């Protein structure tokens, strides 16, 4: 195992730090995101990796990035994360639907893809704290557009030496997403809705990390802040694994030959999930095209078409709320790499985004991203995609997956590219029952979520997941609400500082 991997800030003001230090910090001191000093290549062949189970493959990939974790430490983190909380031994099964392959990332305890990384992040963080001799309690501050919040709460709830505070937009998550968060019981958790959208919550959390007085006051009380958002490198690295796993399963099943290229479509909001696929490609996975699927908040579609990132537009609430995002934080990491690891240039673009609301990448940078294709799906198209797939194949998908499926078909129609298509299926349809039922032509009645669950069970043939069944009689434990400007006061109250 290479021992020399270190991490630097995309903005040049922090690093080098070890992997465990980067995991603990979450966000770099200068507001940038940590990136590895290089992108490693796989040490095992595709054939060898196709014979590994998910846990073995997770170690094979993650050891290349988390090099200051010992083999024993990293394997213990992986074993603790990918256990019986997943309802299938495969962890991430592949469903062949027509010619497409749906990578089902929602078989964890909160039925969304965030479980894949947030099941292991607490283990990585607690191990890192021990390695660094940290004598402070770790406080996770995170913003959520719906799924990260519950997955982070589930991961950190009851974990000794940690507290977690989640901020979510009061009108920007589904009823099930909200219920999953506000019914979290453990005393080390706090959930707060904010008067605003996800970008307000995400920007507010970044300001909390940049608040030196708050940090010093917290440290004086024995606390250290960190993040569970995908800005944390400990979130991003585990996501690479499931793209490698998907490809090797296609090889193992005889669906593709070793070395055959595939295309990957990812429903994209904060850009972390598709960035993980890009990293897998850079490491040597035979991916031809990375198809960035947006909903009507199509800031990324416009970016990949023009090279201009412009958040100055109306924020649209859609049926795929986890993608209702105008500031895609993880894009900063891609910009850093596209600029030739030019931290000063990356920092300038981020400053322009903050101050002016937009930035333009150089022509040279644009020429460096031909592997990305950006497109969006309108609300009507999302509904039609759900219905068409259910009618033709009996496969019921959620709204975010439908965005990806719709965009993948647009790409194929536009280009004639018929390579095998891997579609990231990021949430169970049970996360968004009203939208899914409406799409297939079913009446939602008075909208009572328990009734909707019963209907969805009948139509999909999928048993109601435990994550939903547990909500039926769960008491509400969190009712807090604040304006973005008052997030600091909320944190101080939670921590008693």
Phi, psi and omega in degrees: 000130179291133185259003192256005181291125175232171186233144179233156174285143175297344183252003170086358187258008181210138179116165004283145173230158177285170179301315182293326176293319179296320178297316180293318182289321181079288179251139179293157184298333181268010181089355179278180179250144180284136176230148179290155183293339170203166176261115185285162173258156178299143178267340178250157179282164176302318179301315180296317181290334179290346177263001180268147171277180188298319183293319178296319180290324177301317178294319182300323181275312189288333179297336182286337181255322186262064194282346177266001169275134177289164177303317180297316181296313183292319179294325177294320177298316182294316179296320179291334183274311189259074184238212186290355175293342174268137188271011177216142181297331180290344184069303178230087181289156174255132177248121177274120182233107188064234179266353186264158177241117180265118179273102187278103185262018190243029183263014177270192191286346178241011176053041173213160187295341181298339177300330185299321179262325185281353171284331184259337184303316178302321179295316178298321185287315179296320177296318179298320180299318178294318181297323183272000181066031183290128179253014181252157175280134180278129178246115179272122174248124184215148173255151181220143171262010174146307188263322180304318184304306182292320180296321178292318178300315180296324181288320186262347182304124177077001180285120182302142177080011180224154167227156179220136177232126184243133176248132178225151179289128189300328181246018187243016177229160178285164180299321180292317178302316180296314180300320180300324182280311189285352177262006178295128192270322196299146186288345179272012181245150174214131180238131185225124172276151179237152178278089183163190180256184183298320180300324176297317180294315182294316178296322179297319179294320178298323178294324177298318179293329181275356184276100185295321180296316178298318180298314181294319179296322179293316180297325179295334178266003177091026181242148171230130182279145170209176186234149173251001176291169183289358170293340179280127181299336176290346172273321188287315185301315179297338180287336177299326189302315188288340173287320176295317180299316181299314181298315182292333175290323177297322177294312182298327181276358181076015180283330177222161174271154175302129179093346179293134180284149172231161171256152181231128176247131183230124172292126198232132174235291183270359172077004180288317185295316180285332175296323176298322177294321177297319178296320177300318177298315180295332179283346178127003178286133185286074175255129179272303187235137174254112187259111185270107186261121179247158169270202185293347170276073197266041181299325180285324175302312180295324179297311183291339178273331188240340187082002180252126176256120186223108180274359184279081182202167178293139176273126186249127173278122184239180177281357176242070191297334180292348178252006178280079188220136177248347177241100185272094191302319186288348175300333179303322179295318179296318178302319179301313181290321180294332180276006183077035181061038178270095184295323181295318179294319178298315179299321179297317179295321179291324176295319178297321179297319180291314187275320186251342179090001181200165171206160179238128177278161182286162177299323179297319178294320179298322180291347182270357185237040179292343181285351178261141174231126181248135177204164180229164177239127176285162183305316180297322179292323178299312180297317180297324180294317178299313183294316182299318181291320179294318182292317187278322187240351183072018181255121183255123182244163177276177185292322180293317176298323179295324174303313181294316181297317179299312182293324178298322179290325175299316180299313182296320179293321183287323188255339186075009180286114183250025175298155176307136184250122175259121183247124178285115178263106197264351180205153174288146175301340179290348175288333188223059189298319183297314181295320181291315180296318178299321181295324181271007174089016179266140177289138179263002177055228181275004175083007179300121189295330179292322176295318180298323179297318179298318179295317181295324177299316180296316186286318186276334186075011180258127180298148178298122183294154179302324180302329179272315181302326180292344182277344190304318182239018184282131178284148176284126183251345185229124181231009185293148178212140178208163171280154178307325181292345184252014181296324179299315179300322179296318177296315181298320180294316180299320184268350181069042181239000000 
